[in-house]
Amino acid sequence: MTTSACSPLHKSLFCDRSIASIVSNIGCWLEDTEGAWLISSITISPLFPQLYNPVLFLPNISRTDIMSG
């Protein structure tokens, strides 16, 4: 008996979660793109668009520091 790579999608729970994950990833990509585009369109300084992603990452650093020690 051979199984295909798509055979887990026949289970409704797995299929629902896979679709939700794909939609969530697309939403995150859109949010990142829109944020960087908005920052670059409202300022003429090249510094602010470059600081956009590091500033978004700072809460993750502080959260791991608090949890680890």
PyMOL commands that set and color helices and strands:
alter all, ss='L'
color gray80, all
select helices_A, chain A and resi 7-10+12-42+47-68
alter helices_A, ss='H'
color red, helices_A
deselect
rebuild
show_as cartoon
